[in-house]
Amino acid sequence: MNIVLKNGDKLSLTEGATCAMAAAAISEGLARGAVAAKVNGRTVDLSTPLAEGDALEIVTLKDPEGLAIYRHTCAHVLAQAIKTIYPTSKLAIGPTIENGFYYDIDFVTPITQDDLAKIESEMTKIIKSDLPLERFTLPRSEALALMSKYQEKYKVELIQDLPEGETISFYKQGGFVDLCRGPHLPSTGKIKAFKLTGIAGAYWRGSEKNKMLTRIYGTAFPKKSDMDAYFAMLEEAKKRDHIKLGKELKLFAVMNEGKGFPFFLPNGMIVKNTLIDYWRQVHTREDYREISTPVILTRSLWETSGHWDHYKDNMYTTKIDGEDCAVKPMNCPGGMLVYKLEPHSYKDLPLRLGELGLVHRHEKSGQLHGLMRVRCFTQDDAHIFMTPEQITDEIKGVVRIIDEVYSLFGFSYHVELSTRPDDSMGSDEDWENATNALRAALEEMKLPYVVNEGDGAFYGPKIDFHLKDSIGRTWQCGTIQLDFQMPQRFELEYTGEDGEKHRPIMIHRVVFGSIERFIGILIEHYAGKFPVWLAPVQVKVLTLTERTEDYAKALAAEMSAKGLRAQTDLRNEKIGYKIREALLEKVPYIAVAGDKEAAEGTVSVRKRGEEKSVSMKKDDFIALVLRQRDEKTAF
């Protein structure tokens, strides 16, 4: 029989040959590195038999799917080790997550962090045994009987919830069997480096009404050196933790009196307002018109937009004058109302409405985290109303802005195209047209992307921008969502060149996403060392003695008059102590004013990150800082 390889070549194999045999026929090295395969686009085990004409792609650990399979197999090894040491425990679910995996387990006697070493030891034995992972399927009744026999009540519940006719598959390794869709590594011996990283509580199926289970987290990498690098990154991330630095640098506070509602302190407000000023500069240049819509709007509006049906559990509600209302979780319905205030012609389009809107979303208390996960935040929204012919150019314009902004902060990024989710609204035709429009724009710009199936918004597909920070972590921030649905639901119109009424197409887009979250990302990206233009204090002027107080004050006043943020430290303390404090505050420049400097009109300047100070004329120094502020120089 013949199968078709990824490059289009045909490979001749004997009837009944498996994916593993195909890998060996291609090359010995590929066979060694193979962990799974894609047959006609579906990821399967290497033991899967092939048929005439199948399209085959061998999956290795260099592929994202391969690494996920590797980690999922490690989750099965964890489960087997748990059942060996704690035979009365009950297994729930064990999926992969970013950089690792976890397994939720119901223990008779709770375990602690100290027990992880014992579990790791048992996992190592299983890996060294190089047990084959064998897939088998059962009819529903037999699958239920098998899991009932093993007294795995959570697995029984999962099987009962599967649709009728669903293939129910299991994986066996040694004497251990687990319910799983797969695929998996050929054997446990393929795992080379793993580590259990912690335990936490997790409600079964995420519901507080269900039992609290023990979640054991772990990570796994193809090589120990990769894992060592990962843990080194985590240590660096701890040093950069935005909650810790936010407190030290007096940027923001999170208080019990407002859980999930961050308090911005004076230094933090400087950063926030400077970002907003920059946002306004860019959007004014790009012909956006800024609006502001109410925080509370009627329930009927949210029903029209579709948010009430799809998002009400995350919305805060109230009654005003006897009418049901909701605090806005999104800005878009308000933008629809603004558009409808006056008639529009095709000559008015594209109409770009920008809004720095304060939105509120109910997040569970256990998910709140500093500025990264909050219950209220400022979304840098914009809604672009356009004709169908303008879609590609408008998407390109948004991409250009996002690229400009992320490049300024030193972020690289990758792009995902997210398609129709299960809970979407609208016709198949609209979704296909919208998805194809986004795809066409990306391909016209020659912008590489991956498809994220089923992760679009309920009203339309989207392009998501995942930026990478200075220590290699990724964050999803910018998004472009193409929407055919909401203009229909709100009956938006414009008069076309033909004199007839037409429905505009709409783009929802954000660049920062949440300004609060973006600040949290920036704190960690820069490790609190903001560039000059963003730094709450740009220059700290220190005195050596009381004799130079007037010179230091005059210098700081001159800088302030020119728009720089300068502070003085006139305390009667040793200069070394003052410098250490200023270094902890991470100010870009420390300027020391002694008798010599006062007499000569100079300053002794220490740039952040450098050990030595240099003498500069005060005018030259002020000009340098002004230039770096205006050019948004980072160091």
N, C-alpha and C positions, 0 to 999 in steps of 0.2 A: 504494500500500500504506500501511497505518497501523502506526506503532510507538508504544509506550507509554513516556512519559518518567517520570523519577523521581517527579514530583509527581502522577502518575496521568493527566496530560493525554495526549491522542493527537495525533500529528504525522503529517500526510499527506506522503508522499514518492513519487517515481517509482520504479518497479521497478528493483532493482539499485543503489539509492543507497547510498553508503558512510556510515560514522560521521562522517567529515569533512563530508560534504554535510549531514547532519542537524544538526551543530553550526552550520554556516553558516545553515541555515534557521531555527534558533532565534534566533541573534543574531550580529552581526558580531564583537562583543567576545568572545563565547564561542568562536567559531571561531579567533580570534587566540590565545586562551589555552589551547585544547585541546591535549593531548599524547597522549591515548589515550581509550579508551572502555570501559565495561562493558556487555556485551550478555548479557542473561539471567544476570547475576552474574559473568560471566567477563571478565577484563581483556584487551582486544585492541587491535591497531593501529587508527589512524583510517582506514586504507585498507580495513578489513574491510567487506564488503557486508552489508546488513541484509535481513531477510526479514519478511514479514507477521507482526504480533503481537509482534515482538521487544521486550523491555524494555531501554531504553537509558538510560545515565547517562554524561555526558561527564566525563572526568577532566582536571583541570588541575593546575598546579604547587602549588595550595593543598591538594591531596589528598596523603596520604602515598604512595599508589600512584603518583601523578604524579611526585613527587620521586624515588622509587626508579627509575622508568623513565628519567627525566632523567639520573640518575647512571649507570645501566647503559649508556645510550647513550654516555656519556663514557668508560666502560670500553672500549667498542668503538672509539672514536676513539683511545684509548691503544694498543690492539692494532694498529690500522692504522698508527699512527705508528711503533711498534716494528718492524713488518714492513717499513716503508719504509726505516728507518735500519739495521736489523739483519736483513736478509732471511734469514739462516741460522738465526735464532731459531725456537723452537717454542712455540706458544701452548698453555696448559693451560686454566685457568678464570678468569673475570673477573666475579665477583658483586658486588652492592652490599652494603654494610655500613652500620652506623649512621654517619650524617654523611658517607658517601663510597662508595668502591669500591676494588677492587684487581684486579690481573691477575697470575697466576702464569705465569712465562715461563722457558723453558730457553734460556739464552744459550750460544753457543759460547765467547765471551770475556766474562767477568763485567763488569758495569757497576758504577759507583759513584754516590754521591749527586751528584757533579759532573756526571754525564751527564743528570740530570733536566731541566736547562734546555734542552738540545738537543732532548729528546723533547717538552717543552712547546711549543717553537717549531714543531715539525712538527705537533703537535695543533692549534695555532692556525691553521695553513694549512688543515688539513682542515675545521675549523669554518667558516672564511671561505669555503671552496668550497661550502658549503651543499649537501652531497651528500645526495640522497634515500636513505633506508633502505628497501630493498625486500625483502619476505619471500618465500621460496619453499620448497617442500617436495620431498623426494626419497624414493623407496623405499630401504630399508636398503642394498641392494647398490650403488645409485648414490651414496648418501651416503658409504659406505665408499670407493668409487672416487674420489670428489671429494677427500676429505680425504687419501687416499693420494697422489693426484696432487700435492697441495700439500705433501706430506711432513709432515703434522701428526699425528704418532703419538699424541699425547695425545687429540686429537679422535677418532681412529680407535678408541681404547680406550673412550672415552665412548659412542660409537655402539654398539660391540659389547655394552656393558652395558645398553643400553636394552631394554625388553621387546619381544617380537615384536608387531608390529602398531602400535607406537608411531609417531606422526607425527614425522618427523625434519625439523625446519625449520632454515633458514639465513637470514641477513640479509646483503645486499650493499649496500655503499656505495662508489661508484666502482669501482675494480678489486679491492677487498678483500671477502672473503667469510668469515663466521664462523658456526660452529654455534651456534645459540641458540634457546631456546624463545620469547623475546620477552615482551611487546611492546616497541617502541622509539618514540622520537620520529620524527616524519615526516621530519626531515632534521637533519644535523649543525649547521646554522646556528642551530638553536634554543638551543644551548648558549651561555650568556652569561658565566659566570664559573666557572673551574676552577683547580685547583692540584694538582700532584703533591707529596705531603707526605713521602715517605720510601721506603726500600727495606729489605727484610728477607729472611731465608731461610725457606723453607717446603717441607716434604716433600710430594711429590706424593701427593695423597689423604690427607695427614696421617699417613702411616706412615713410621716411621724406617727401614723396610726399603727404601723407595723413594728415588729421586734427590732431592737438594735442589735446589729451583727458586728463582728470584729473584722475590720478590713486590714489586710496585710499588704503593704506596698513593697514592690521590688523593682529593680532595673536589671537589664542584661544588655551586653554588647558583644560584638563578634570577637573583639580582642581586649585583653586586660588593659592595654595602653589606652584604648578608647574609653574604657570605664574610669580609669584614673583621671583622664582629662575631664570627664564629665563631673567627677566629684571635686576636682580643682575648680571647675566653673561654679559649682554650687557654693564652695567656700568663698569665692569671690563675690557671688551674688549676696551672701550673708552680709559682707562688708558694705555692699551697696544698697541694702534693704531700705526702701524709700520711707518706711515708717520710722525706722531708727534715725535716718538722716533728716527726715522731716522734722523730728523732734529736736535733734541737735542744732539744726540750722534755723529753727524757729519759723518753719514754713507753714505747717498746718497742725491741727490737733484733731483727734477723734475722741469724743467724750461719751460717757454712758447716758448723758442727758439727751443725746441725739445720735443714737446708733445708726451708722450708715449715712449720716449727714455731716460731712467734714466741716470743721471750722478753719477758715484760712486766716493766718496771722499776717501782720504787716509785710514781712519778707515774702511770704507766699503770694500775697496780693500783687506785689511788684512783678513776680514771675508771671502770674496769671494775666494781669493787665497788659504786660509787654507782649505776651503771646497773642492776646486779642487785638492789640494795636497792629501787630504784624499781619494777622488774619485780615483785618480791615484794609490795610494797604494793598495786599495782594488782590482782594476781591473788588475793591474799588477800581483798580487797574484793569481787571478782567470784566468790567461792566456788570457787576452784581449790584442789586439794589437791596439794602438791608431793611428788614421788617422785624416787628416784635409782636407775637401773638399771645393771648391770655394763657395763664397757667391752668385755669379751671374752665372747662367747657361742658356743655350738656351731653347727657348720655346718648341722645338721639344722633348727635354728630358722630360719636364713636361707633354707633351702630351703622351709620351710613358708610363710614370709612372701612368697617370690617374689624376694627381693633376690639370692639366689645366681644365679638364671638371668638376671636383668636388670642386675646391678650388680657381679658378682664381679671384673671387671677393675679396678674402682676400690676394692677392699677389700684390706686387709692381713690375711693369714692366718697361722696358727700351729698347732702341735699341743700339746695338753695331755693328759697321761696316755694318749697314743696316739690321742686323738680330734681330728679336724679342727675347728678353731675359727676365728672371724673377729673382728677388732676392729670394733666397730660403726660403720657409716657413717651410720646413722639410729637414732633412739631408739624408733621405733614398736613393733618386735617385743617389746622389754622391757615396754612399756606393755600389750601384749596379755596377757603372762604375769601382770602385776600384777592385771589385771581378772579373770583366771581363778582367782585364789587363793581367792575366796569366791563363793557364789551371790548373785545380784542379783535384785531385784524391780523392777517398773516404777516403784515409789515411790522407788527409789534414783537414778533417772535424771532429768535428765542427770547423769552423773558426769564431772567435769572434772579430769583428771590433768595437772599441769604438771611439766616436767622441764627443768632447765638441764644438758643432757647433753653431755659431751665426746665428739665424734665424730671419726673419722679417715677421710679419703678420699684415695686415691692420685691426685694430680694430676701431670701431666708437668712436669718441671723448668722447661721454657720457658714454662709458663703461670703459674708462681708470681709473685706480686706483692704484696709488703708484707703488709698485713692483708687485702687485697681477695681474694686467691686463695691459700689456705693448705692444708696437709695435715691440720691438726687445728684444730677450733674448737668453741666452746660454742654449741649450738643451743637457743634458748629455745622448746622444743617444748611443745605441749599436745595431748592426745588427749581428745576429748569423746565419750562413749558415750551414745547417746540413742535414743529411740523415733522412728519415722518422723514422728509428729505434731510432734516438737520441733525438726525440722531448721531450719525458717525462723527461729524465735526464737533458736536457738543461733548461726546464721550472723549474724544481726543483732547479737547480743551481741559476737561477735568483731569485726565491722566497727566497732562502737562503740569497742572498746578500741583497735584500730589507729588509728582517726581521732583519738582522744584523745592517743595517744602521739606520732603524727607531728605533730599540731598543736602539741604542747608544744615540739618542736624546730624549729618554723618550716618544716616541709615541707608542700608541697602534693603531691597524688598523683593518678594516674589508675588505672583498674581494667581488667584484662583477664580474660575468661573463656576458659580454655584447655580444649579438648575432647580427645576420645579420640586417643591416638597409635597408630602402627602396631604397636608392641610391647606393647600392652596385654593384660590378662587379664580374663576375665569375660564375661558375656553381653551381647548388644546391649541387652536390656531393662534390665539393671542400669545400664548406662552412660547410657541415655536417661533413666532415672528420676533418676539422680544429677545429670546435666547440667541437666535441667529444674528440679530442686530449687534448684540454685545460681542459675539464671537467674531463677526466681520470686522468690527472696530479694532479688536485686539490683533487680528491677523493683518489688517491693513497697516497697523503701527509696528508690525513685526515684534510684538511684545510676547515673550514666552509665557505660557500659562498652563495650569493643570485644571481638569474638570473635577469639581466637588459635587457629585451627584446628590440631588435632593436637599441641598442646604440653602436654597434661595429663600427670600422672604415670601410670605403668604400671597403677596400681590404681584410678585415679579422676580425674575432672575437677577443675579447681581455679580459684579466683579469685586472681589475682596483683595485688599493689599496687606500683605503680611510683612512687616518690617523686621529687620534683624538688628539687634543692638550691639554694643561694643564688646560684649562677652558671648555673643553667638545665640542669644535667646530670640525667639520670634514672638511678635505681638500683632494681632489683627486690629488695624485702626481704620484706615480709609476704606470706603466702599462706594460703589456706583450701582444703583438699583434702577432698572428700567421698568416703568410701570404703565401698562395699558389699562389697568383695572380702575384705579382711583379716579382718573378723569371721567370714566364712564359712570362710576357710582355717584360722583358729584355733578354730573351733567355739564362738564366744562365744554366751552365752545370757542371757536374763533372763526371769523369770516375769511374764507379763502380767496385766492386770486380770481376764482370763478364766481364770486359773489354768494356762494353757498356756505352753510354752516358746517364746520368740521370739528372733530374731536382732537384736542392736542395730545401729544405723547408727553410723558413726564419722566424726568430723572430725579431720584432722591440721591443725594451724595453728601458725604462728610469727608473731611481731610484729617483733622485731629481725632475725630470720633467723639469721645468725651474729653473735654479740655482738662478736667481733673485727672482722669486716667493718663492722659498724655503727659501731664506734669509728673505723675508718678513714674512713668517710663523714662522721662528725661532725667529725673533725679538718679535713677539707677544706671542709666546709660552713661551719664557724666560722672557718676559716683559723687554727686553733689557739687562737682566743680563746673558750675555753669560758665558758658562763654561770657565775655564782657557784656554783650548787649542784653543778656538775660539775668546776669548776676544781681541779686538784691542790693549788695554793696559792691561797687566796682573798684573803689580805692579806699584803703584804710591808711590814714595819715597818723604816724606815731611820733611822739616827742621824746627826745633824749633827756631833756631837763625842762624845768618850768620856764627857763629863759626863752624857749622857742615856741611857747604857746601861741603868741600872737601870729607868728609866721605860719604855724600849722593851721590855725583857724582861717587865716587869710587865703591860704592855698586851697583848703577845702571849700571855702565860700566861692572862690573863683571857679573851681570845677563845677560846683552846684549851679552857679549862674549860667554855665555853658551846657547844662542839662545832664551832667554826670552825677552819679550817686556816690558821694564821698562822705566818709565819717572820720572823726578824729578820736584818738585815744590819748587823752591828756593826763592820765593818772600818774601819780608819783610812784611808779613801779619800774623795776629793771627792764631794760629794752628787750632782753631775751624772753622774759615772761610775756611781754606784750606781743612780740612776734609769734610766739607759740600759740597764743590765743587767736591771733589773726589767721594763722595757718589752719587752725581747727575750724574757723569760720569759712575757709576755702575761698577767700576773696581773691580776685585775679591779681591785684597789685597791692603791695605794701610799700608805702613811701615813708621813709624815716627822715625827720627834720631835726638836725642838730645845729650847733652854733655855726659850724662851717657852712652848712647848707643855707642857713638863714642869711649869713653874710654874703654868700655868692649867688643867691637866687636859684639854688639847685635843690635836688632831692636825691636821696639814696634809694634806688628802686629795686625791689625784689619781686620778680615775676613768679607767679604760682608755678610750682613744679621745678623751680631752679634753686640751687643752693646759694649761689653768689648774688650779691647786690651790685648794681652799677650806678654810677653818678650821672645824672641828666639835668640839663637846664629845665626848670619847671615848665616853661612854655613848650619845650619839645616833648616833655612827658605828657602834658595835657593834650597836645596835638596827637600823640601816639594813641592814647586811650580813646579819644574822639574818633579817630580813624578806624580803630578796631571795633568800636561800637557800631559805627555806620556801615562797615563792611561785614559786620556779624562774624568776626574772626573767632575761631574756636581754638583753645589750647588747654 
